[in-house]
Every structure is written in structure tokens, then in C-alpha cells.
């Protein structure tokens, strides 16, 4: 089948609709279609002076999806207040199949998100989620996903999949913006003559208080949304969403494949670098085969007062000893890697020079500076853009070729002068600034950290090269986040911490390398587990790998070599869930796979979070969907197994991959073709 999207919309102007259920079609029913995707509406109250034009634009499309947005123009002679404008509106779900809606026909697939607990998928019958028929006078129930302010993924991932188990079709919607949004699934119709509708928007008064008043001739546009329909279920929809996300990416890797990075923050230096610690880790990262070495927070600040230093981004050379940062950057290059640093482009301390001299550079809400002691800068201001571009240029001239951009504060529900509508404008201004950075420094990689993926929507990420998956410190909780996130973000953009020899943040001040610390990891279990997880996306190493013994150094080096061998596969692969999605606190055996249809390669990870030894049998039909028959898998082969340690095995047997793992938290990676 091929998805045929009927341009549709939902609109509320001038308080003409106060319904909290989208059981109607918000003006579409009475609109005059003046051209493909273009509509004209007169005021339903009969005021001829009020006239609006709606244009549903398509910018990208695939066989099973479209990327669309809606533009509204005031074509009348009096001002119009807009309170809701849909970015996309899917109607007619459930109309096909020849049978009325029976209980448990529809499954809603959606993901909760929280700091260090991102992309936790749920698969729920529509009725259990609160979307059910009430029969009389039109059903008025709904299911709503939303996020507020500029942390666009702090409550939910901006994706909803509606699976129709009767017809075998799955409908999907994703909104792509770096600010508040809403996806609302509702029911339209009466008694058994009903259908499901799904509206997605970032322009809605009930979400962040957004509204605009358009003078005659003025227009407003929503963010982009992806809508589509595919034969199959959750996995098939996730594959189409991955295709659409790849099509949206403005930032491309300089060498065409995801890099291999070391970052010194997570379970390692925790923003407390010194010359000695840095040089030890540079040597270890280079031995492993890393291509970038990123010094996280701790490189900047000359006063020692964060509220003065944040936003000025001056290198604290005293941290790095003789020769300062330039000399360290040279040592990183001499080791065969490119230097990188942590940054927080949008933040400034309340006592920083830029804030003291230019209070107008700070975002405000109702006149008050946004953020408390950690303020947010206004990228609608040319002076802000010039200041930050100048600091990036200075770092670039010192050799920096990688910036990890963090975002540890958010704006709240709106900014001056016009609340949420101004927030949309600021979001667009920041995106255009990142575009300018890429144009000015084409060999500079820019990572979107976003406070550990709290702003990881595709609209934001499309401007960056990669997305940090999480700030989760427990390595055995990461697989759930990584596998769940791969249904939201292309795997090659999914930056995954792999931190052998982890040092918890509780000990960041007191930790000193010792034989006793190294001895905790002599069996290689923790190293292998971390590296297996890292192989399922864009790996960046961390942890105190400078403490590794010979066995673990080999495990790290082997994993890095495998990553480089298969990263072109990852860059064109789609997520598979042989045993389903799983929770962050799972204590059983779980699996996740990436399949590249072009090369026929599958990368499979198996994690054992139980206490004892474990085995898993993964049917090849789950790894190579679409193949069937007695001899369909006769030519299937295993090309690599990691780690090569006693008790870790994988073999093909009877049309399945059979895996054995030792007790404890252990993991294994298998590449098949």
C-alpha cells in the first residue's frame, strides 16, 4: 500500500469552539477547498469581515509517510485571534475493515520520558488508555500526549502509533519542535459509526497558553509533523519514522558515518579534569581507537564562580598545567584524535559580564529573567548570536572540532513579549543559529545533549549531528533507554554512553586509581556489558578506562573495532524488538536488534539482568522479517560475536540464534547476515 494523506486541519479562532474533545473537524467541514491543500473559511457566525485561508504544506514524503505543516493567513479585514491550529490531522482511522469498532481492536503505542528514564514505551489497548466509545450524542473521549516549555521531551516522546489489529494497519504521528506540543487522539462519530482521529500541534492555547492575534494579511505556521500509515505494527511504524527522521536531518557527518568519541564526564571525571587525569585518559582512548576526545564541563571559568563564568566561556588554563588547554589539545591531536569540549550555548550566570552589561540579552517572562541564577540568553538578539559565535570561533582556533551542547534549564511556558508564541520564535532563532555554526565551521561536530535528552525532538536534533541518549549512570538500566530511543531517533544519531570502570558521582572528589579498583572488573563483565550497549547506536566511551587491565583493554579495543566495522550498517538500519520493548528496571533477559535491509546485516544485543546464568532463543524470522519458507534462512551466518569470553556463546540452530550468558549482569553482541 501507499499512504495517501488527505490534507486536513483543525482550527479554533476567536473563542468560537471551547470543546475539549476534537470530535468535530474544527472548521474543515465548512471550508471551501480552493486548491490542493488550500482552504478558505468564513466566520461561522456570519461576520463577513473575518476570512481565513489555510494551507497544508508537504515538504518531504516517502511511500508510507508525509512531513506536513499548516499555515494560516488572515485574509479578512479585521484582526483574528488564533487559539488552535493543527500541524497535522489524521482522520478515518478504523473506517476500513468492514466491521464496527470492537473492544481491544486498537492498540496505542506511546513512550513516557523523564530525565535518566527516557523512551519508556507502553503498548495499551485504546479503551485502557481512556479512548473509548460513549455511543450517545457523539463519543467524547480522548487520549493526550504533551510536553511543555522548551524541554520538548521531558514528559513524553512526541510520537503516537495507533495499531488497528483488525486491518493490520498502523497509523503514526510525530510532532517535530523544540518547545511545547500536543498529540490528541479522539473519537468522531455516533454509536458504532465511529473513527479515530489524531491531531498533532505546537499551536494550542491549552498547551503552554499559546495564541496569536493576526492582523489582516499576517500569517502563522505550525511546526512540522510526520503522519503516515503502514502495513504491520509497532516495528514497521518505527522503521517508517526512522526513514522520515533521516530525511529531515540537515546536519550530516563529515565522513558520512557516525564517529567514535571518548567523553570524560559520565562515571569518569565528572567535570573535574586535571592535566594528569586527562593525559592518562587521552592515552587510553587513543589505544581503544577513538576519533574524538571530549573534555566535558570543567574546562572553562577563570574566576571560580560559576555565576560569573557561565556564558563567558573562557578557558581555565590553570586546570591543564603548563601550556594550558592549547597544549592539551595538541596532545589529543598527536594521539590521533580531534579535541572536543562541553558547552551550554544558551545559558549565562546571573553575575556574568554579558548579563551585567546587556540585561536585554536575557529571556524574560512578564518582565522577570527566566532561569533564576542560571539565566537563558535570547537568540533573537544579534548581540547574543555574535557573542556566542565569537566564543565558538575562539575555541575552534584552539583546535576544537567537537562541541557537546547541553541545556540544563528550560524557559517555562512562555517568554516576553507574547508568551508561548514568542517561545516558538526563539526556538526557531536558536535553530537558525546552529545552522549558522555548521555553515561557518563545516568540520565541527555539534552534539545535542539537551540535559540528557530532555530536548531531543527531531525538529531540534535535525540541526545537530547526534543526540545524547540519557544521563543514566547505571549501565544495566541503559539498554531499555537505548532500545526505546531507537524508535524515536535514528540509531546512528543515538549517542550511547559506554562506561567501563565506572566511578559513581558520589566519589568524584575522592576517587584515586588503585589496584583494588581495577581488581573489581577483572572478569570483563562490566566492560563487555557497556560495550554491547554502545554497539547498538553511536558509541561514545567514558569511564575510567585508564585503569583497565590487559583483558579489559582488549575488550575495549575489540568493541571499538566492531563499532567501526558496523557503523555504516547502523547508519542505514532500522530497530527490531525480538522480545518486545522492556522497562528500565527489567531483571530478565532482553533483546534488541538493528537490521540493515540493503546489506542484509543484523546486529543483535542480548542482555541478562537476572542473577543467574541465562539463555535466549531468538527466531531468525524475528531478525529477518519478510523471509519465510523451509530454506529461507539456510544461508544465514554469524559473522561476529562479542565478547570472546568463557561462557558467552551464540550459535545458529534450527532457524534461531541461541545465546548463552553467564550469571549476573552480562551481555552479548552478535552480527549476522
C-alpha positions as CSV (number, residue, x, y, z in Angstrom):
1,X,0.0,0.0,0.0
2,X,1.0,3.6,-0.4
3,X,-0.2,6.2,2.2
4,X,-2.5,8.9,0.7
5,X,-2.7,11.8,3.1
6,X,-5.8,13.9,2.7
7,X,-4.8,17.4,3.7
8,X,-6.8,18.2,6.8
9,X,-6.7,20.6,9.7
10,X,-8.4,21.6,13.0
11,X,-8.7,25.3,13.8
12,X,-10.1,27.5,16.6
13,X,-10.3,31.2,16.2
14,X,-11.9,34.0,18.2
15,X,-13.1,31.6,21.0
16,X,-15.6,30.0,18.6
17,X,-15.0,26.5,19.9
18,X,-14.5,25.7,23.6
19,X,-14.9,22.0,23.3
20,X,-12.2,19.9,25.0
21,X,-12.8,16.9,22.6
22,X,-11.9,17.0,19.0
23,X,-15.0,15.1,17.8
24,X,-15.7,17.6,15.1
25,X,-13.2,18.8,12.5
26,X,-12.6,22.3,13.6
27,X,-13.7,24.2,10.5
28,X,-12.7,21.8,7.9
29,X,-16.3,20.6,7.2
30,X,-17.4,24.1,6.1
31,X,-14.2,25.1,4.4
32,X,-14.1,25.9,0.7
33,X,-11.2,24.0,-1.0
34,X,-9.6,26.5,-3.3
35,X,-6.7,24.3,-4.5
36,X,-4.7,21.3,-3.5
37,X,-4.3,21.5,0.3
38,X,-5.6,25.1,0.3
39,X,-8.9,26.1,2.0
40,X,-10.9,29.3,2.7
41,X,-13.1,29.8,5.7
42,X,-15.6,32.4,6.6
43,X,-16.6,33.2,10.1
44,X,-19.3,30.6,11.0
45,X,-21.2,33.4,13.0
46,X,-21.7,35.2,9.7
47,X,-19.3,38.0,10.1
48,X,-18.1,38.5,6.5
49,X,-15.1,40.7,7.6
50,X,-13.5,37.6,9.1
51,X,-11.9,35.4,6.5
52,X,-9.0,33.0,6.9
53,X,-7.0,30.9,4.5
54,X,-5.4,27.6,5.5
55,X,-2.6,25.9,3.6
56,X,-1.4,22.4,4.4
57,X,2.1,22.1,3.1
58,X,4.1,18.9,2.4
59,X,7.9,19.2,2.4
60,X,9.1,15.6,2.4
61,X,7.4,12.3,1.7
62,X,8.0,8.6,1.4
63,X,5.9,5.8,0.3
64,X,4.2,5.5,3.7
65,X,4.6,8.9,5.3
66,X,4.4,12.7,4.7
67,X,6.0,15.6,6.5
68,X,3.5,18.4,6.7
69,X,2.7,21.7,8.5
70,X,-0.2,24.1,8.4
71,X,-0.1,27.8,7.6
72,X,-3.0,30.1,8.4
73,X,-3.4,33.6,6.9
74,X,-5.8,36.3,7.9
75,X,-7.4,37.1,4.6
76,X,-10.1,39.3,6.1
77,X,-10.2,43.0,7.1
78,X,-10.3,42.6,10.9
79,X,-7.8,41.0,13.4
80,X,-8.2,37.3,14.1
81,X,-7.2,35.6,17.4
82,X,-6.0,32.1,16.8
83,X,-6.2,29.6,19.7
84,X,-5.5,26.3,18.0
85,X,-4.0,25.4,14.6
86,X,-3.2,21.7,13.9
87,X,0.1,20.8,12.4
88,X,-1.4,17.5,11.2
89,X,-4.8,15.9,11.5
90,X,-5.4,12.3,10.7
91,X,-9.0,11.2,10.3
92,X,-10.7,8.0,9.3
93,X,-8.7,5.5,11.4
94,X,-10.9,2.4,11.8
95,X,-13.2,3.2,8.9
96,X,-11.8,0.3,6.9
97,X,-12.2,-3.3,7.8
98,X,-15.9,-3.7,7.2
99,X,-16.7,-4.1,10.9
100,X,-17.6,-1.7,13.7
101,X,-15.1,-0.9,16.4
102,X,-15.0,-3.9,18.8
103,X,-13.2,-3.8,22.1
104,X,-9.4,-4.2,22.0
105,X,-9.3,-3.6,18.3
106,X,-6.9,-0.7,18.6
107,X,-3.5,-0.6,20.4
108,X,-1.9,2.7,21.2
109,X,1.9,2.7,21.2
110,X,3.5,5.7,23.1
111,X,6.5,6.4,25.2
112,X,7.0,8.1,28.6
113,X,10.1,10.2,29.0
114,X,11.9,11.5,32.1
115,X,15.5,12.6,33.0
116,X,17.6,9.4,33.1
117,X,14.5,7.4,32.2
118,X,13.8,8.3,28.5
119,X,11.7,6.5,25.9
120,X,9.8,4.0,28.1
121,X,7.3,2.5,25.6
122,X,3.8,1.4,26.5
123,X,1.5,-0.7,24.3
124,X,-2.0,-0.2,25.5
125,X,-5.5,-1.0,24.3
126,X,-7.3,2.2,23.4
127,X,-10.0,1.6,26.0
128,X,-7.4,1.1,28.7
129,X,-5.8,4.4,27.8
130,X,-9.1,6.2,28.1
131,X,-10.1,6.3,24.4
132,X,-13.5,4.5,24.3
133,X,-16.9,5.0,22.8
134,X,-19.7,6.5,24.8
135,X,-22.2,5.9,22.0
136,X,-24.8,8.7,22.5
137,X,-24.6,12.2,21.2
138,X,-21.1,11.5,19.8
139,X,-18.3,9.9,21.7
140,X,-16.2,12.5,23.5
141,X,-13.2,10.7,25.0
142,X,-9.6,11.3,24.1
143,X,-6.0,10.2,24.8
144,X,-3.5,13.0,25.0
145,X,0.3,13.2,25.0
146,X,2.0,16.5,25.7
147,X,5.1,18.3,26.7
148,X,5.5,21.9,27.9
149,X,8.1,24.7,27.5
150,X,11.4,24.2,25.8
151,X,12.1,20.7,27.2
152,X,10.2,19.1,24.4
153,X,10.7,15.5,25.6
154,X,10.6,15.8,29.3
155,X,7.2,14.1,29.7
156,X,6.6,12.0,26.6
157,X,8.3,11.3,23.4
158,X,6.4,13.2,20.7
159,X,5.2,10.1,18.9
160,X,1.9,8.2,18.8
161,X,1.3,4.9,16.9
162,X,-2.3,3.6,16.5
163,X,-2.4,0.0,15.5
164,X,-5.6,-1.4,14.0
165,X,-5.4,-5.2,14.8
166,X,-8.4,-5.9,12.5
167,X,-6.9,-4.5,9.3
168,X,-3.2,-5.0,10.2
169,X,-2.5,-1.2,9.6
170,X,-0.7,1.1,11.9
171,X,-1.1,4.9,11.7
172,X,1.6,7.1,13.2
173,X,2.1,10.8,14.0
174,X,5.2,12.7,15.2
175,X,5.5,16.4,16.0
176,X,8.9,18.0,15.5
177,X,9.6,21.1,17.5
178,X,11.8,22.3,20.4
179,X,9.0,23.6,22.5
180,X,5.6,22.6,23.9
181,X,3.4,20.3,21.8
182,X,0.4,18.1,22.0
183,X,-0.8,14.9,20.3
184,X,-4.5,14.2,20.9
185,X,-6.3,11.1,19.7
186,X,-10.1,11.3,19.8
187,X,-13.3,9.7,18.5
188,X,-15.5,11.1,15.9
189,X,-19.0,9.8,15.1
190,X,-22.1,8.3,16.7
191,X,-22.8,4.9,18.2
192,X,-20.9,2.3,16.1
193,X,-20.4,4.7,13.2
194,X,-17.1,6.0,14.6
195,X,-13.5,6.6,13.7
196,X,-10.3,7.6,15.5
197,X,-8.7,11.0,14.7
198,X,-5.2,12.1,15.7
199,X,-4.3,15.7,15.9
200,X,-0.7,17.0,16.5
201,X,0.3,20.6,17.1
202,X,2.6,23.0,18.8
203,X,0.0,25.8,18.4
204,X,-2.6,25.3,21.1
205,X,-3.8,27.6,23.9
206,X,-4.5,24.7,26.2
207,X,-0.8,23.8,25.9
208,X,1.6,26.4,27.2
209,X,-1.1,29.1,26.7
210,X,-0.1,29.7,23.0
211,X,-2.2,32.1,21.0
212,X,-1.6,34.8,18.4
213,X,-3.5,37.7,17.1
214,X,-3.1,38.1,13.3
215,X,-3.7,41.5,11.7
216,X,-5.1,41.4,8.2
217,X,-2.5,39.9,5.9
218,X,-0.5,38.3,8.6
219,X,0.2,34.5,8.8
220,X,1.2,31.9,11.4
221,X,2.8,28.5,10.7
222,X,3.0,25.4,12.9
223,X,6.0,23.1,13.4
224,X,6.3,20.2,11.1
225,X,4.7,16.9,11.8
226,X,5.1,13.4,10.3
227,X,2.0,11.4,9.5
228,X,1.7,8.0,7.9
229,X,0.3,4.6,7.7
230,X,2.0,1.2,7.1
231,X,1.1,-2.4,7.0
232,X,2.2,-4.0,10.2
233,X,2.6,-3.0,13.8
234,X,5.0,-1.1,16.1
235,X,8.2,-2.2,14.4
236,X,7.0,-1.3,10.9
237,X,5.8,2.1,12.1
238,X,9.2,2.7,13.8
239,X,11.0,1.9,10.6
240,X,9.0,4.5,8.7
241,X,9.5,7.1,11.4
242,X,13.3,6.4,11.1
243,X,13.1,7.0,7.4
244,X,11.3,10.3,7.9
245,X,13.8,11.4,10.6
246,X,16.7,10.7,8.3
247,X,15.1,12.7,5.5
248,X,14.8,15.7,7.9
249,X,18.5,15.7,9.0
250,X,20.2,19.0,7.9
251,X,23.4,18.1,9.8
252,X,25.4,15.3,8.1
253,X,28.5,13.6,9.4
254,X,31.7,14.9,7.8
255,X,32.9,11.4,6.8
256,X,29.4,10.0,6.3
257,X,29.4,7.7,9.3
258,X,29.0,8.3,13.0
259,X,32.2,9.0,14.9
260,X,33.8,7.2,17.8
261,X,34.1,9.5,20.7
262,X,35.5,9.5,24.2
263,X,33.9,11.9,26.7
264,X,35.4,12.3,30.2
265,X,32.2,13.0,32.1
266,X,29.9,10.1,32.8
267,X,31.3,7.8,35.6
268,X,34.7,9.2,34.9
269,X,36.0,12.7,35.7
270,X,32.6,14.3,36.4
271,X,33.7,17.8,35.2
272,X,36.8,17.7,37.4
273,X,39.6,17.4,34.8
274,X,43.3,17.9,35.6
275,X,46.3,17.6,33.4
276,X,47.4,14.2,34.9
277,X,43.9,12.6,34.6
278,X,43.3,14.0,31.1
279,X,46.6,12.7,29.7
280,X,46.0,9.3,31.2
281,X,42.6,9.1,29.6
282,X,43.8,10.5,26.3
283,X,46.3,7.6,26.1
284,X,43.6,5.1,26.9
285,X,41.1,6.5,24.5
286,X,43.6,6.5,21.7
287,X,44.6,2.9,22.4
288,X,41.0,2.0,22.1
289,X,40.7,3.6,18.7
290,X,38.7,6.7,19.5
291,X,38.5,9.5,16.9
292,X,37.4,12.4,19.2
293,X,38.3,13.2,22.8
294,X,35.8,15.5,24.5
295,X,36.6,17.3,27.7
296,X,33.2,17.9,29.4
297,X,32.4,20.7,31.9
298,X,35.3,21.8,33.9
299,X,37.5,23.3,31.2
300,X,36.2,26.9,31.5
301,X,36.0,29.7,34.1
302,X,38.7,31.9,35.4
303,X,37.0,33.3,38.5
304,X,36.0,30.1,40.1
305,X,32.4,31.4,40.4
306,X,30.0,29.6,38.2
307,X,27.6,32.5,38.2
308,X,30.3,34.7,36.7
309,X,31.9,32.2,34.4
310,X,28.9,30.6,32.8
311,X,28.2,32.4,29.5
312,X,31.7,33.8,29.1
313,X,33.4,30.5,28.0
314,X,36.9,31.5,28.8
315,X,39.4,28.6,29.1
316,X,40.8,28.0,32.5
317,X,44.3,27.1,31.5
318,X,45.3,26.5,35.1
319,X,43.3,23.3,35.1
320,X,45.6,21.9,32.4
321,X,49.0,22.9,33.7
322,X,51.9,24.0,31.6
323,X,50.8,25.1,28.1
324,X,47.2,25.2,29.2
325,X,44.4,23.9,27.0
326,X,46.2,24.5,23.7
327,X,48.9,22.1,24.8
328,X,46.4,19.5,25.8
329,X,44.6,19.9,22.5
330,X,47.9,19.3,20.8
331,X,48.5,16.2,22.8
332,X,45.0,14.9,21.8
333,X,45.8,15.6,18.1
334,X,49.2,13.9,18.5
335,X,47.4,10.8,19.8
336,X,45.3,10.6,16.6
337,X,42.1,12.2,17.9
338,X,40.3,15.5,17.5
339,X,39.6,17.7,20.6
340,X,36.1,18.5,21.8
341,X,34.6,20.4,24.7
342,X,31.3,20.7,26.6
343,X,29.3,23.9,26.1
344,X,26.0,25.3,27.2
345,X,25.3,27.7,24.4
346,X,22.1,29.2,25.7
347,X,23.0,29.7,29.4
348,X,24.7,32.5,31.3
349,X,25.3,33.1,35.0
350,X,23.4,35.9,36.7
351,X,26.7,37.6,37.6
352,X,28.4,37.1,34.2
353,X,29.8,40.0,32.3
354,X,27.4,39.5,29.4
355,X,24.4,39.7,31.7
356,X,25.6,42.6,33.7
357,X,26.4,44.7,30.6
358,X,23.5,43.5,28.5
359,X,20.5,42.7,30.6
360,X,18.4,42.9,27.4
361,X,20.1,39.8,26.2
362,X,18.2,37.6,28.8
363,X,14.9,35.9,28.2
364,X,12.1,37.2,30.4
365,X,8.6,36.2,31.3
366,X,6.3,39.0,32.4
367,X,9.5,41.1,32.9
368,X,11.3,38.7,35.1
369,X,14.6,37.0,34.0
370,X,14.0,33.3,33.1
371,X,16.0,30.7,35.0
372,X,16.9,32.1,38.4
373,X,20.7,32.1,38.9
374,X,21.2,30.2,35.6
375,X,19.7,32.5,33.0
376,X,18.8,31.8,29.4
377,X,20.0,34.0,26.5
378,X,17.8,35.4,23.8
379,X,18.9,34.2,20.4
380,X,16.6,36.6,18.7
381,X,19.1,39.2,19.6
382,X,22.0,39.8,17.2
383,X,24.4,40.7,20.1
384,X,23.8,37.3,21.7
385,X,24.5,35.5,18.4
386,X,27.7,37.4,17.8
387,X,29.0,36.8,21.3
388,X,28.5,33.0,21.2
389,X,29.7,32.7,17.7
390,X,32.8,34.6,18.8
391,X,33.4,32.2,21.6
392,X,33.0,29.2,19.3
393,X,35.4,30.7,16.9
394,X,38.0,31.2,19.6
395,X,37.7,27.6,20.6
396,X,37.8,26.4,17.0
397,X,41.0,28.4,16.6
398,X,42.4,26.4,19.6
399,X,41.7,23.2,17.7
400,X,38.3,22.3,19.0
401,X,36.4,20.2,16.4
402,X,33.5,18.9,18.6
403,X,31.0,20.7,20.8
404,X,28.7,18.9,23.2
405,X,25.8,21.4,23.7
406,X,23.9,21.0,27.0
407,X,20.7,22.6,28.0
408,X,20.2,22.3,31.8
409,X,17.4,24.9,32.2
410,X,14.2,25.5,30.4
411,X,12.1,28.5,29.6
412,X,8.9,27.6,31.3
413,X,5.6,28.1,29.5
414,X,6.4,31.2,27.6
415,X,8.7,34.3,27.2
416,X,8.2,38.0,26.6
417,X,6.6,39.7,24.8
418,X,3.9,37.2,23.8
419,X,4.3,34.1,25.9
420,X,4.3,30.8,24.1
421,X,4.2,32.3,20.6
422,X,7.4,34.2,21.4
423,X,8.9,30.9,22.7
424,X,8.2,29.5,19.2
425,X,10.1,32.4,17.6
426,X,13.0,32.0,20.0
427,X,13.2,28.2,19.2
428,X,13.4,29.0,15.5
429,X,16.0,31.6,16.1
430,X,18.2,29.2,18.1
431,X,17.8,26.6,15.3
432,X,18.9,29.1,12.7
433,X,22.0,29.9,14.9
434,X,23.0,26.3,15.0
435,X,22.6,26.2,11.2
436,X,24.9,29.2,11.0
437,X,27.5,27.5,13.2
438,X,27.5,24.5,10.9
439,X,27.9,26.7,7.9
440,X,30.8,28.7,9.5
441,X,32.6,25.5,10.7
442,X,31.7,22.6,8.4
443,X,34.1,20.2,10.0
444,X,32.8,20.9,13.6
445,X,30.6,18.2,15.1
446,X,27.9,19.6,17.3
447,X,26.1,17.2,19.7
448,X,22.7,17.9,21.1
449,X,22.8,16.8,24.8
450,X,19.7,18.7,25.9
451,X,20.1,17.9,29.6
452,X,20.3,14.2,28.9
453,X,17.7,14.1,26.1
454,X,15.1,16.5,27.6
455,X,15.1,18.3,24.3
456,X,15.6,15.5,21.8
457,X,12.7,16.0,19.3
458,X,13.6,15.6,15.6
459,X,12.9,19.2,14.9
460,X,15.8,20.2,17.2
461,X,18.1,17.2,16.5
462,X,17.9,17.7,12.7
463,X,20.2,20.7,13.2
464,X,22.8,18.7,15.2
465,X,25.0,15.7,14.3
466,X,24.0,13.5,17.2
467,X,21.8,13.2,20.3
468,X,22.9,12.1,23.8
469,X,20.6,9.3,24.7
470,X,20.5,9.8,28.5
471,X,22.3,10.8,31.7
472,X,21.5,7.4,33.2
473,X,24.5,6.4,35.4
474,X,23.6,2.7,35.9
475,X,24.9,0.8,32.9
476,X,22.4,-2.1,33.4
477,X,19.5,0.4,33.0
478,X,20.7,1.9,29.7
479,X,19.5,-0.9,27.3
480,X,15.9,-0.1,27.9
481,X,16.6,3.6,27.2
482,X,18.7,2.9,24.1
483,X,16.3,0.4,22.5
484,X,13.3,2.6,23.3
485,X,15.0,5.7,21.9
486,X,15.9,3.9,18.7
487,X,12.2,4.0,17.8
488,X,12.3,7.8,18.1
489,X,15.8,8.8,16.9
490,X,17.8,7.2,14.0
491,X,20.3,4.7,15.6
492,X,23.3,6.4,14.0
493,X,22.4,9.6,15.8
494,X,21.9,8.0,19.2
495,X,24.9,8.8,21.3
496,X,25.2,5.9,23.9
497,X,27.4,6.1,26.9
498,X,29.6,3.1,27.3
499,X,31.5,3.5,30.6
500,X,33.7,0.6,31.7
501,X,35.4,1.1,35.1
502,X,32.6,3.4,36.3
503,X,33.2,5.8,39.2
504,X,30.0,7.0,40.7
505,X,29.4,10.7,41.1
506,X,29.4,10.3,44.9
507,X,33.2,9.7,44.7
508,X,34.2,12.2,42.1
509,X,36.2,14.3,44.6
510,X,37.8,11.5,46.4
511,X,38.5,8.9,43.7
512,X,42.1,7.8,43.1
513,X,43.1,4.9,40.8
514,X,44.2,1.9,42.7
515,X,44.9,-1.9,42.2
516,X,41.8,-2.6,44.3
517,X,39.6,-0.5,42.0
518,X,41.0,-2.3,38.9
519,X,40.5,-5.7,40.5
520,X,36.7,-5.2,40.7
521,X,36.4,-5.7,37.0
522,X,38.9,-8.4,36.2
523,X,36.3,-10.8,34.7
524,X,35.4,-8.2,31.9
525,X,31.7,-8.4,32.7
526,X,31.1,-4.7,33.2
527,X,33.2,-3.7,30.2
528,X,31.5,-6.1,27.9
529,X,28.0,-5.1,29.0
530,X,28.8,-1.5,28.5
531,X,30.3,-2.0,25.1
532,X,27.5,-4.3,23.9
533,X,25.1,-1.5,24.6
534,X,27.3,1.1,22.9
535,X,27.4,-1.0,19.8
536,X,23.7,-0.5,19.2
537,X,23.9,3.1,18.2
538,X,26.6,5.8,18.2
539,X,29.1,4.8,20.8
540,X,30.9,7.2,23.0
541,X,33.2,5.8,25.6
542,X,33.6,7.1,29.1
543,X,34.5,5.7,32.5
544,X,38.0,5.4,34.0
545,X,39.3,3.2,31.2
546,X,42.8,4.4,32.1
547,X,42.5,1.9,35.0
548,X,41.8,-1.1,32.7
549,X,43.9,-4.3,32.9
550,X,45.1,-6.1,29.9
551,X,41.9,-8.2,29.4
552,X,39.6,-5.2,29.7
553,X,41.8,-3.1,27.4
554,X,41.5,-5.8,24.8
555,X,37.7,-5.9,25.3
556,X,37.5,-2.1,24.8
557,X,39.7,-2.2,21.7
558,X,37.7,-5.1,20.2
559,X,34.4,-3.3,20.8
560,X,35.8,-0.1,19.1
561,X,36.9,-2.1,16.1
562,X,33.5,-3.8,15.8
563,X,31.8,-0.4,16.1
564,X,33.9,0.9,13.2
565,X,33.2,-2.2,11.2
566,X,29.5,-2.0,11.5
567,X,28.7,1.7,11.9
568,X,27.8,2.0,8.2
569,X,25.3,-0.7,8.9
570,X,23.9,1.2,11.8
571,X,23.6,4.3,9.6
572,X,21.0,2.6,7.4
573,X,19.5,0.1,9.9
574,X,16.0,0.0,11.5
575,X,15.1,-1.1,15.0
576,X,13.8,-4.6,15.8
577,X,12.4,-5.8,19.1
578,X,12.6,-9.7,19.0
579,X,11.3,-10.0,22.6
580,X,9.4,-6.6,22.7
581,X,10.3,-3.3,24.4
582,X,11.2,-3.5,28.0
583,X,11.3,-1.4,31.2
584,X,14.2,0.4,32.8
585,X,14.1,-1.9,35.8
586,X,13.8,-5.1,34.0
587,X,15.6,-8.0,35.7
588,X,15.2,-10.6,33.0
589,X,16.8,-11.4,29.6
590,X,16.1,-8.8,26.9
591,X,17.0,-8.3,23.3
592,X,17.2,-5.5,20.7
593,X,18.4,-5.6,17.1
594,X,19.2,-3.3,14.2
595,X,18.6,-4.6,10.7
596,X,20.0,-3.0,7.5
597,X,17.9,-4.3,4.6
598,X,20.5,-3.0,2.0
599,X,23.3,-5.2,3.2
600,X,21.2,-7.9,4.8
601,X,23.1,-7.5,8.1
602,X,21.5,-7.7,11.6
603,X,23.2,-6.5,14.8
604,X,21.7,-8.3,17.8
605,X,22.2,-7.4,21.5
606,X,21.2,-9.8,24.3
607,X,21.3,-8.5,27.9
608,X,21.0,-10.7,31.0
609,X,19.9,-8.6,34.0
610,X,19.0,-11.6,36.2
611,X,21.0,-13.1,39.0
612,X,21.8,-16.4,37.4
613,X,23.1,-17.7,34.0
614,X,20.7,-17.2,31.2
615,X,19.9,-18.4,27.7
616,X,17.9,-16.9,24.9
617,X,16.5,-18.3,21.7
618,X,15.8,-15.6,19.0
619,X,14.0,-16.9,15.9
620,X,15.6,-15.7,12.7
621,X,12.2,-14.8,11.4
622,X,12.2,-12.0,14.1
623,X,15.6,-10.8,12.8
624,X,14.9,-11.1,9.1
625,X,11.2,-10.1,8.8
626,X,9.7,-10.8,5.4
627,X,11.6,-14.0,4.9
628,X,9.8,-17.3,5.2
629,X,9.9,-20.9,4.0
630,X,11.9,-24.0,4.9
631,X,15.1,-22.8,3.3
632,X,14.7,-19.1,3.8
633,X,17.5,-19.0,6.5
634,X,19.8,-21.7,5.1
635,X,22.4,-19.2,4.1
636,X,22.3,-17.2,7.3
637,X,25.7,-16.9,9.0
638,X,27.1,-15.3,12.2
639,X,30.0,-13.0,11.3
640,X,31.0,-11.7,14.8
641,X,30.3,-12.5,18.4
642,X,31.4,-10.2,21.3
643,X,32.8,-10.6,23.9
644,X,35.1,-13.6,23.4
645,X,35.0,-14.7,27.0
646,X,34.3,-18.0,28.6
647,X,30.5,-18.6,29.0
648,X,29.4,-16.2,26.3
649,X,28.2,-18.1,23.3
650,X,26.0,-17.7,20.2
651,X,25.2,-20.2,17.6
652,X,22.6,-20.9,14.8
653,X,20.4,-23.8,15.5
654,X,17.0,-24.8,13.9
655,X,16.2,-21.4,12.4
656,X,17.2,-19.4,15.5
657,X,20.1,-17.8,17.3
658,X,20.8,-19.5,20.6
659,X,22.7,-17.4,23.1
660,X,24.1,-18.4,26.5
661,X,25.3,-15.9,29.1
662,X,27.0,-16.2,32.5
663,X,25.3,-15.2,35.7
664,X,25.0,-11.6,36.8
665,X,24.5,-8.6,34.6
666,X,26.1,-9.8,31.3
667,X,25.6,-9.0,27.6
668,X,26.5,-10.3,24.2
669,X,26.6,-8.8,20.7
670,X,26.0,-10.9,17.5
671,X,26.4,-9.7,13.9
672,X,24.6,-11.9,11.4
673,X,24.0,-11.8,7.6
